[in-house]
Amino acid sequence: MTFKAIAECHSLTLASQRVNKTQAAISIQLKNLKNLPAVSLLNGVITRQC
């Protein structure tokens, strides 16, 4: 759910508000996701307003 919010909002701040977590917590989750083997994050995602 967190990654989806980041992808849809294109903003850690807006995503953190959307999922009711701190921006630091969102950043840590994203960093951990990027460090998983064989995980490629999307670059071009359809823009949605949060």
N, C-alpha and C positions, 0 to 999 in steps of 0.2 A: 504494500500500500504506500509506503514511503517513497519508493522509487517512482511509482506511478504518479504521485503528487509532484515530485520534482520534474518529471518529464512533461506533465501537463502545464505546470506553472512556469517552467523555465526560470525558477528562482528558488533558492534555498529558503529565503525569508518567507515568501508566500506559501511554500510547501510546508514549512514548519508550523505556520499558523493554521493551515488546513488540517494537519494531522495532530495538532495540539502537542507538539514537541518543541524543544528548544532548537535553535539553529545549530548549535554545537552538536546536539544529538543527531540531527539530520546529516551533518557533515561527517561525523564518525561512521554512521551507517553507510553512507555513500563511499567513503574511503575503504571500508571493509569489503563492500561489494566489488569495488574495482580490483581489490587484491586477490579475489578468488580466481583460481585457475580456470581458464577457458570461458571467462565471462567477458563479453564485449558489449559495452553500453551503447545505446542508440545515440546518434548525433542529430539526425533530422527527425523531429517528432512533430506531429500536428499541434499547432498552437491552440490552447484553450485558455479561457479566462478563469481565474480561480476566485 
